[in-house]
Structure formats: structure tokens, C-alpha cells
């Protein structure tokens, strides 16, 4: 989402140098980025609606330009014979290193399937036949031109060189439009991936908006502005598309290798023939590993930027995911059975002021017979909280992306009620709204009433009030942890800086929500008791 928009837009605008070598490429690219990222907040319909027509025109142009040169020197078709590639790699010094440059010819397709969830597998499979054919024609055309013409000594771009002079300006415009479309695909794909990573607890909770009614279309303000800044910095730092090729090539190589590893692992876990998954792994890793070795020499020419960016993403995800596991490991769950009489008595105790008619706690206990000790601490010990009805809300993010249902269990009828929301990772967790809908169902079925606990309001038909309680866990650093765990918690604390508070991620009403803090103290060795003198 950073390298691809930078190199594609820059390379397309550089085509204008065919008219005027002194044209200011960088300011034009920065203006395009400013407009592109600004309109993301209004939805991607503006750019997305033109995706199909522009890409069809773009690939048709590639095919026609290539074919016009191919007919001049049809012998270029011999390049389909892999024997030439094998001889080149084995008989020519430095031929293997050139794989790094050849590899760039295999890139670009990721813009088509980076947002697979929006396009669909069938659409991509069908369109790939057309795309592949047009790309081959264009590469054959460029090769034919290079073999039949004297190559200029100065820098030149064979892509624009094979374009007829009368069509050069329209070709630059079409190229720029296609670059913007490809950038949009990567931006949208980044939004989708990060939003699902948030749902799966691999990324800090950030603000997620739905600018249109189109299913699956999301907008992440923080990610959008981060991409804008980083893309602009890449253009300002590298200045030319040729200088970005090292970072781009290494990024795509690593992406392909990760895709192969994930696919092989998936097939290994799900397939009945595990030998097939190992065969897939060996074949693709051999090819992609060769490209990786060929690209590693580009590390100092820009490949370092790719690894630096990947390291930042990795550390954020590492700290967030495993830091959460460390915190959750020290959550104490208790059985509710022994506390049910206390809850019943507190609800009826007139000597304790009413905190709210309905007191709602957000819990993490998957077992319906348990609850976190911190919840009972909040109800009984911190300051007794009396309510007519205590609600325990549990949000269960499930693997089924579109699951959207809830279930109710009255632990103490009319006093203690648990609500479990089973929500797919692609569903927006608007818990405040979903809870209201569940209450409406319960009232309609006659299972509960929502009358106010105050007699003066009850006789006038006022509904009872609700108060949500969110309990944050604060790590107290007077305990012993391993160096690795301390490192993870440090990363987690840094990731917390970009994470939204739970009240915002669950879309709760801040006017009736209280946030409490409970310390988490972990002692691996018994503390030494102070001695009286």
C-alpha cells in the first residue's frame, strides 16, 4: 500500500518527460496523492466505478502497442522457449543477478487481487486470461523493438518508446489513470486487511468508518493519512521510479514467499494429501527463493526501506497480539454460583443507593458459569453498586465473517442476565445498538420490563436508566517477568498509544459509560514481608 502507489504513479507521470524533460514530476505526483487520499473519506465509488472501463482500455492499449512491434519482428516469440532462460542463467556471468530486474515483469498483478474480497475469485480468474495475454504482447513488443533498433545511450523508457508519437500524450493519460486505479485497489485492500486484523486482535483498535452503504467498503482515517504521508515521503526520498525498483521488487518477493508459506500451511492443515502441500511449497519456494536471492543485492539501494517498513508493522502486531495474551493470562475467573446470593441481596438492599436501574458490564469469560474477578470487585468491593438488573455482555468474535446473532441466559431471573453476541469478524461491533435491539426483543416477548426503579418516574411510564461499566486492566511493574515478556509489554504499551479506548471501539454512549481501572499485579516469587521493629 506504500511502495506500489509511489512507483506506479511516478513512473506514469515520468512519461511526460518525453514532451518536456524539465517537467516537475514530483510536485505533480504529490498533488495526485493529495487528491486521491483526500477523497477516500467519501467512499471509493468515485474511483472504483471507473475501475473496469479504465483497466480494459489500459490493457488493450498494452496489447495493441506490443502487437504493433511484434509483427515487425515475430522471431521474438522464441522467447517462450525456457531453454534460452536456462542458458542465460547458467552460461553468462551475472545472469542470475539479472533475475532481480526480470522479476519486475512479474509484478503488478497484486493490484488486481489485493482486494480479493471485493472482486471475487471467479472475476479474477476470468479477467486474468485477458490481462496475461495483453501483458505478454506488450513485453514481446518491447523486446522486438530492442532487437531491431539502436538503443539510445541516454536513459529511455522502452514502454513509452514503442508508442506512436501522435498517441504519446493519450498514452500518458491512460497510464496515469491506470496507476491511480491500481493505487486505489491497494489502498482499499489495505483498509480491508487492517480492519479484519483489528477484528482478529492482530492490530490495535482504530477508528473504522463506513462511508457508503456498499457492503464491505470501509474507511480507516488513521491508515489513510499514514499511507498518504509515507507515499509522499517515498516519492520525496527516492525521487525517481527507477530508484524505487529495489524497494518494490523486494517487497513483492517477500509478499509472494509469505503467500506461499500461508497457502502451504493451509493446505497442510486442511488437505487429505499432505504430500501435495509439500510439493506446492517446494516448487514455489524454489522459484521465489531464486528471485529473493537475486533481489537481496538491492538491499542498500532501497530494499532496506521495505524491510524497515515491514519491521514496523511486524513489531506493532507482535506487541499487540502477544501483549494481549500476557495480560489475558493473568485474568482471574471465578464461579458465579457462590456470588449469586450476594448479587440478589445487593439488588434488594434499600440501604445502598441505586447506581443505575440497569448496570451493564462487558465481560470476557467464555464460560457462562464464570466471570472475571474484577467485575465482582467493581460490584462489591470498590464501592457497592446497587442495580435492579445486572447485565453481563460478552462479545464473541467468530471465524464466520458474517455471523450476526445473540443469545440470552437469565442467571437470576429479572436480576442477573447474560447476553452473548456472536459477531463475525467482518461485522461492525456496534454493541450499544445491538444491545438495544436485544432489549426490544426481550420486552416484546415479555421476558423483562424496562420500568424505572424510581417510583415517581415509574408511575409516569419512564423507562429505567442504563449505565455501562468498562474495567481497564493496568499492569503494575512490581513483578518479575522474563526479558521477552517485558519486551512484548513495552511494544504493547507503545501500540496502546494508537489504539482507541474500548468505549469508542464498541460504539458505546459516553454519557452513560463509566471507565474504571483495576491493577494487575503478578508475582512470580513471594514478596518479602516487612518486619516490625
C-alpha positions in Angstrom: 0.0 0.0 0.0 3.0 2.3 0.2 5.5 1.2 -2.5 3.1 0.3 -5.3 1.2 3.7 -5.4 4.5 5.5 -5.3 6.2 3.7 -8.1 3.2 3.3 -10.4 2.1 7.0 -10.3 5.7 8.3 -10.5 6.5 6.1 -13.5 3.4 7.1 -15.4 4.0 10.8 -14.8 7.6 10.4 -15.9 6.2 9.6 -19.4 5.6 13.4 -19.7 9.3 13.8 -19.9 9.0 12.6 -23.5 7.4 16.0 -24.2 9.4 18.2 -21.8 12.5 16.7 -20.0 12.3 19.5 -17.4 8.7 18.9 -16.3 8.3 18.8 -12.5 7.3 15.2 -11.9 7.5 15.2 -8.1 5.0 18.1 -7.4 2.5 16.5 -9.9 2.8 13.1 -8.1 2.3 14.8 -4.7 -0.8 16.6 -5.9 -2.3 13.4 -7.3 -1.6 11.7 -3.9 -3.2 14.6 -2.0 -6.4 14.3 -4.1 -6.5 10.5 -4.1 -6.2 10.2 -0.3 -8.5 13.1 0.4 -11.4 11.6 -1.5 -11.1 8.3 0.4 -13.3 9.6 3.3 -16.2 10.0 0.8 -16.0 6.4 -0.3 -14.3 4.7 -3.2 -17.2 4.9 -5.6 -15.7 7.8 -7.5 -12.6 5.9 -8.4 -14.0 2.4 -8.1 -16.8 2.9 -10.5 -14.3 3.6 -13.3 -12.1 0.6 -12.4 -13.4 -1.8 -15.1 -13.5 0.6 -18.1 -10.1 2.2 -17.5 -8.4 -1.1 -16.9 -9.9 -2.6 -20.1 -8.7 0.4 -22.1 -5.3 0.2 -20.3 -4.6 -3.5 -21.1 -6.0 -3.1 -24.6 -3.5 -0.3 -25.2 -0.7 -2.5 -23.8 -1.7 -5.3 -26.2 -2.1 -3.2 -29.3 1.3 -1.3 -28.7 3.1 -4.6 -28.2 1.5 -6.3 -31.2 2.4 -3.5 -33.5 6.1 -4.2 -32.7 5.7 -8.0 -32.6 4.6 -8.2 -36.3 7.8 -6.4 -37.2 10.0 -9.0 -35.6 7.9 -12.1 -34.9 11.1 -14.1 -34.1 10.7 -12.7 -30.5 8.2 -15.5 -29.9 11.1 -17.8 -29.5 11.5 -16.2 -26.0 8.7 -18.6 -24.9 11.3 -21.4 -25.0 12.6 -21.8 -21.4 15.9 -23.2 -22.8 17.0 -19.6 -23.5 16.4 -18.6 -19.9 18.3 -21.6 -18.6 21.3 -21.0 -20.9 21.3 -17.3 -19.9 21.3 -18.1 -16.2 24.0 -20.8 -16.4 26.4 -19.6 -19.2 26.5 -15.8 -18.7 28.3 -14.2 -15.8 26.0 -12.2 -13.6 22.9 -13.6 -15.4 21.4 -14.8 -12.2 21.6 -11.3 -10.7 19.6 -10.0 -13.7 16.7 -12.1 -12.3 16.1 -9.2 -10.0 15.3 -7.0 -13.0 13.4 -9.7 -14.8 11.3 -10.2 -11.6 9.7 -6.7 -12.0 8.0 -8.1 -15.1 6.0 -10.5 -12.9 4.8 -7.8 -10.5 1.7 -5.6 -10.8 -0.8 -8.4 -10.7 -1.2 -7.9 -7.0 -3.1 -4.8 -7.7 -5.8 -7.0 -9.3 -6.2 -9.4 -6.4 -5.0 -7.3 -3.4 -8.7 -6.8 -2.6 -9.9 -10.3 -3.5 -12.9 -10.0 -1.1 -14.3 -7.2 -3.2 -13.6 -8.6 -6.7 -14.3 -12.2 -6.2 -12.3 -15.3 -7.2 -14.3 -16.0 -10.4 -13.9 -12.5 -11.8 -10.2 -12.5 -11.2 -9.7 -15.9 -12.9 -11.6 -14.8 -16.0 -10.0 -11.4 -16.2 -6.5 -12.9 -15.7 -6.7 -14.6 -19.1 -7.2 -11.2 -20.8 -4.6 -9.5 -18.6 -1.9 -12.1 -19.1 -2.4 -12.1 -22.9 -2.1 -8.3 -23.1 1.0 -8.2 -20.9 2.8 -10.8 -22.9 2.0 -9.0 -26.1 3.5 -5.8 -24.6 6.6 -7.4 -23.3 7.2 -9.2 -26.6 6.7 -5.8 -28.4 9.3 -4.1 -26.2 11.7 -6.9 -26.8 11.1 -6.8 -30.5 11.8 -3.1 -30.6 15.1 -3.5 -28.6 16.3 -6.2 -31.0 15.5 -4.1 -34.2 16.6 -0.6 -33.1 19.7 1.2 -32.0 19.4 1.7 -28.2 20.0 5.3 -27.2 22.8 6.0 -24.9 20.8 8.3 -22.6 18.1 7.0 -20.3 15.0 6.0 -22.0 11.8 4.0 -21.3 11.1 1.3 -23.9 7.4 1.3 -22.8 6.8 4.8 -24.0 9.3 4.5 -26.9 7.1 2.0 -28.7 4.1 4.3 -28.5 3.5 6.3 -31.8 4.2 10.0 -31.4 0.7 11.1 -32.1 -0.6 8.8 -29.3 2.0 9.6 -26.7 0.0 12.1 -24.7 -3.2 10.0 -24.5 -0.9 7.0 -23.5 0.5 9.0 -20.6 -3.1 10.0 -19.5 -4.3 6.4 -19.7 -1.2 5.2 -17.9 -1.8 7.8 -15.1 -5.4 6.8 -14.8 -4.4 3.1 -14.6 -1.8 3.9 -12.0 -4.5 5.7 -9.9 -6.8 2.8 -10.2 -4.1 0.4 -9.2 -3.2 2.6 -6.2 -6.9 2.7 -5.2 -7.0 -1.1 -5.3 -4.0 -1.2 -3.0 -5.4 1.4 -0.6 -8.8 -0.3 -0.4 -7.0 -3.6 0.1 -5.0 -2.1 3.0 -8.2 -0.8 4.6 -9.8 -4.3 4.3 -6.8 -6.1 5.7 -6.3 -3.8 8.6 -10.0 -3.8 9.6 -10.0 -7.6 9.6 -6.7 -7.6 11.6 -8.4 -5.4 14.1 -11.3 -7.8 14.4 -9.0 -10.7 14.9 -7.0 -8.8 17.5 -3.8 -8.7 15.4 -3.8 -4.8 15.2 -4.7 -2.1 17.8 -8.3 -0.9 17.9 -8.6 2.0 15.5 -11.4 4.1 14.1 -13.3 2.3 11.3 -15.9 4.1 9.3 -18.4 3.0 6.6 -18.7 5.9 4.2 -21.2 4.3 1.9 -23.9 1.6 2.0 -21.8 -0.7 -0.2 -21.2 -4.0 1.7 -17.6 -4.4 2.8 -16.5 -0.9 2.0 -14.6 0.6 4.9 -12.5 3.7 5.6 -9.8 3.9 8.2 -8.8 7.5 8.8 -5.5 6.8 10.6 -4.4 4.3 8.0 -5.4 6.6 5.2 -3.3 9.5 6.4 -0.4 7.2 7.3 -0.4 5.9 3.7 -0.6 9.5 2.4 2.4 10.6 4.5 4.5 7.5 3.8 3.8 7.5 0.0 4.7 11.2 -0.2 7.9 10.6 1.8 8.9 7.7 -0.5 8.5 10.0 -3.6 10.4 12.8 -2.0 13.2 10.5 -0.8 13.7 8.3 -4.0 12.6 11.0 -6.4 12.6 8.7 -9.5 10.7 5.4 -10.2 13.9 3.7 -11.1 15.2 4.3 -7.6 12.1 2.7 -6.1 12.5 -0.5 -8.0 14.7 -2.1 -5.4 12.2 -1.5 -2.6 9.4 -2.5 -4.8 11.0 -5.7 -6.0 12.0 -6.9 -2.6 8.5 -6.1 -1.2 6.8 -8.2 -3.8 9.3 -11.0 -3.4 8.7 -11.2 0.3 4.9 -11.0 -0.2 5.0 -13.9 -2.6 7.0 -16.0 -0.2 4.7 -15.3 2.6 1.7 -16.1 0.4 3.3 -19.5 -0.5 4.0 -20.3 3.2 0.5 -19.4 4.2 -1.1 -21.4 1.4 1.1 -24.4 2.0 0.3 -24.3 5.7 -3.4 -24.0 4.9 -3.3 -27.0 2.5 -1.2 -29.0 5.0 -3.9 -28.4 7.7 -6.9 -28.9 5.5 -5.8 -31.3 2.7 -6.1 -35.0 3.0 -2.9 -35.4 0.9 -0.2 -33.5 2.7 2.4 -34.5 0.2 0.6 -32.2 -2.3 1.0 -29.3 0.1 4.7 -30.0 0.5 5.1 -30.3 -3.3 3.5 -26.9 -3.7 5.8 -25.4 -1.1 9.0 -26.8 -2.7 8.1 -25.8 -6.2 7.1 -22.2 -5.4 9.8 -21.6 -2.8 12.4 -22.7 -5.4 11.2 -20.1 -7.9 10.5 -17.4 -5.4 13.7 -18.1 -3.4 15.7 -17.6 -6.6 14.0 -14.2 -7.1 14.7 -13.3 -3.4 18.4 -14.1 -3.7 18.6 -12.1 -6.9 16.9 -9.1 -5.2 18.9 -9.2 -2.0 21.8 -7.3 -3.6 19.4 -4.4 -3.9 19.1 -4.0 -0.2 21.4 -1.0 0.0 19.8 0.6 -3.0 16.3 0.8 -1.4 15.5 -2.7 -0.3 16.2 -1.6 3.3 13.2 0.7 3.2 10.9 -2.3 2.5 12.4 -4.3 5.4 12.2 -1.2 7.8 8.5 -0.7 6.9 7.8 -4.4 7.3 9.6 -4.4 10.7 7.4 -1.6 12.0 4.2 -3.5 11.0 5.6 -6.7 12.5 6.6 -5.1 15.8 3.1 -3.5 16.2 1.3 -6.7 15.5 3.7 -8.7 17.7 3.4 -6.4 20.7 -0.4 -6.1 20.3 -1.2 -9.8 19.9 1.2 -11.4 22.4 0.9 -8.5 24.9 -2.8 -9.1 24.9 -2.1 -12.8 25.6 0.2 -11.9 28.5 -2.5 -9.7 30.0 -5.2 -12.3 29.4 -3.1 -15.0 31.0 -3.3 -13.2 34.3 -7.1 -12.6 34.3 -8.7 -14.4 37.2 -12.1 -16.0 36.6 -14.4 -17.1 39.4 -17.5 -19.2 39.5 -20.7 -17.2 39.8 -22.6 -19.7 41.8 -21.2 -18.7 45.2 -21.8 -15.0 44.5 -25.4 -15.3 43.3 -26.9 -14.8 46.8 -24.8 -11.7 47.3 -26.0 -10.2 44.0 -29.6 -11.0 44.8 -29.3 -9.4 48.3 -27.5 -6.3 47.0 -30.1 -5.7 44.4 -32.8 -5.7 47.1 -30.8 -3.7 49.7 -32.6 -0.4 50.1 -29.8 1.0 52.3 -27.4 1.1 49.3 -28.0 4.0 46.9 -29.1 2.9 43.4 -26.2 3.3 40.9 -28.5 2.6 38.0 -31.7 0.7 37.2 -29.7 -1.4 34.8 -26.0 -1.9 35.3 -24.1 -3.3 32.3 -20.7 -5.0 32.5 -18.6 -6.0 29.5 -17.0 -9.4 30.3 -14.5 -11.7 28.6 -15.5 -15.0 30.2 -16.4 -17.6 27.6 -17.7 -20.0 30.3 -21.2 -18.9 31.1 -20.8 -20.1 34.8 -17.8 -17.7 35.3 -17.0 -14.1 35.4 -13.8 -12.0 35.8 -12.9 -11.3 39.4 -12.5 -7.7 38.5 -16.3 -7.5 37.8 -17.2 -8.7 41.3 -14.5 -6.4 42.7 -16.3 -3.5 41.0 -19.7 -4.5 42.2 -18.9 -5.4 45.8 -15.6 -4.0 47.0 -14.6 -0.8 45.2 -17.9 0.8 46.1 -21.1 -1.3 46.3 -23.1 -0.8 43.1 -26.8 -1.5 43.5 -29.0 -2.0 40.5 -32.4 -3.5 39.7 -30.9 -5.6 37.0 -27.2 -6.6 36.3 -26.3 -7.3 32.7 -23.2 -9.3 31.6 -22.4 -8.6 28.0 -20.0 -10.9 26.2 -18.8 -10.2 22.7 -17.7 -13.3 20.8 -15.8 -12.6 17.5 -16.2 -15.7 15.5 -14.5 -17.1 12.3 -17.7 -16.9 10.3 -17.2 -13.5 8.8 -20.9 -12.6 8.6 -22.4 -14.3 11.7 -24.7 -11.8 13.4 -26.8 -13.2 16.3 -27.1 -13.2 20.1 -28.4 -15.4 22.9 -29.8 -14.7 26.3 -29.5 -16.5 29.7 -31.2 -15.3 32.8 -28.9 -16.5 35.5 -31.1 -14.9 38.2 -34.4 -14.2 36.6 -35.0 -10.5 36.4 -31.8 -9.7 38.3 -28.7 -11.1 36.6 -28.9 -11.6 32.8 -26.1 -12.6 30.4 -26.1 -11.6 26.8 -23.7 -13.3 24.3 -23.2 -11.6 21.0 -21.8 -13.9 18.3 -20.4 -11.5 15.7 -18.3 -12.3 12.6 -15.0 -10.5 12.1 -16.5 -8.5 9.2 -19.4 -7.2 11.2 -19.1 -3.7 12.8 -19.2 -4.2 16.6 -21.9 -1.6 17.4 -22.6 -3.2 20.8 -24.7 -0.2 22.0 -27.1 -0.6 19.0 -27.2 -4.4 19.2 -27.9 -4.4 22.9 -30.9 -2.0 22.4 -32.3 -4.4 19.7 -31.9 -7.3 22.1 -33.7 -5.4 24.8 -36.6 -4.6 22.4 -36.9 -8.4 21.7 -37.0 -9.2 25.4 -39.6 -6.6 26.1 -41.7 -7.7 23.2 -41.6 -11.3 24.4 -42.5 -10.3 27.9 -39.3 -11.6 29.5 -38.4 -8.3 31.0 -39.8 -4.8 31.7 -37.7 -1.7 31.4 -39.5 0.4 34.1 -37.6 2.9 36.1 -36.6 1.9 39.7 -37.8 5.3 41.0 -41.4 5.3 41.9 -42.0 8.9 40.9 -40.8 8.1 37.4 -42.3 4.7 37.2 -45.9 5.8 37.6 -45.4 8.2 34.7 -44.1 5.4 32.4 -40.4 6.5 32.3 -38.1 3.6 31.3 -35.2 2.6 33.5 -31.8 4.1 33.0 -28.7 2.1 31.8 -25.1 2.6 32.9 -22.2 0.7 31.2 -19.1 -0.2 33.2 -15.8 -0.7 31.4 -12.9 -2.0 33.5 -9.4 -1.4 32.3 -6.5 -3.5 33.5 -3.4 -1.6 34.5 -0.2 -3.6 34.7 1.8 -2.8 37.9 5.5 -3.3 37.3 6.4 -4.7 40.7 6.6 -8.2 39.5 9.1 -10.4 37.7 8.7 -11.3 34.1 11.2 -12.7 31.5 13.1 -10.3 29.3 11.0 -11.4 26.4 7.7 -10.7 28.2 9.0 -7.3 29.3 9.9 -6.5 25.7 6.5 -7.6 24.5 4.7 -5.5 27.1 6.8 -2.5 26.1 5.7 -2.9 22.5 2.2 -3.4 23.7 2.3 -0.1 25.6 3.5 1.7 22.5 0.8 0.1 20.4 -1.7 1.3 23.0 -0.9 4.9 22.0 -2.6 4.4 18.6 -5.4 2.2 20.0 -8.9 3.6 20.7 -10.4 3.1 24.1 -13.0 0.4 24.4 -15.8 2.8 24.8 -15.2 4.0 21.2 -14.4 0.6 19.6 -17.7 -0.8 20.9 -19.7 2.4 19.9 -20.9 2.9 23.5 -22.7 6.1 24.5 -20.0 8.1 26.6 -22.7 9.9 28.6 -23.8 6.7 30.4 -20.5 4.8 30.4 -18.1 4.7 33.4 -14.5 3.5 32.9 -12.8 2.0 36.0 -9.2 0.9 36.4 -8.2 -2.3 38.2 -4.5 -3.1 38.7 -3.0 -6.4 37.6 -0.3 -7.5 39.9 1.7 -10.6 39.0 4.2 -12.1 41.5 6.3 -15.0 40.4 8.1 -15.2 43.7 6.6 -14.5 47.1 7.4 -10.9 48.3 9.4 -10.4 51.4 7.2 -9.3 54.3 8.2 -6.1 56.1 9.4 -6.6 59.6 8.2 -4.6 62.6 10.9 -3.2 64.9 
